[in-house]
Amino acid sequence: MNSQAAQTTTTADESAIRAFHRQMIDAWNRGSGEGFAAPFSETADFLTFEGTHLKGRKEIAAFHQQAFDTVVKGTRLEGEVNFVRFVNSQLALMHVFIRVILPGETESSPSRDSLPLYVVTKRDEGWQIEGLLNTRKLTLERQFFLDDFDSLSAEAQRQVTDLVSGLKHQVK
């Protein structure tokens, strides 16, 4: 933090920003799109891990509620704040680590680990999230595998997918 930001930000500011992370995890685990989107400003930008651009709190809430009701139903989040950095007294970055636990599982699924970066601003009404870029954590080994998979023909990709599915069922 630069000296000007250090002089004008407080522990309470950092605590308020860090609280967004817990609030969003709790809302996810309850399946509440409205609760998940509550820390965002009315005009916030949210870029999902696969590139969807959501604009504003209402769109963020609706998108997540649909996901909570369908594709991520029953998943749970865990995570922690890696850092909060004040750019100035009214602008901060927060970087977090998120683990997704699939329904019926006790351990997270590493392919769903995320490293979101938040842009947070302070206005008259307090701190709000103005932007979030959600990225998946991807090791080089996993990226090389995906590159190899993508280079296969459609038929070969189907065979690999069938093989993995068969192996998965053998393990259970």
RAMO-V404849 format. One line per field, one symbol per residue. burial: + if it has 24 or more other ideal C-beta (glycine too) atoms within 12 Angstrom, else -. A space follows every 10 residues. Layout:
burial = ???
//
This chain:
burial = --------+- --++-+++-+ +++++-+++- +-+-++++++ +--+++--+- ---+--+--+ +-+++-++-- -+--+++++- +--+++---- ++++++++++ +--------- -+++++++++ ++----++++ ++++-++--- ---------- ---------- ---------- --
//
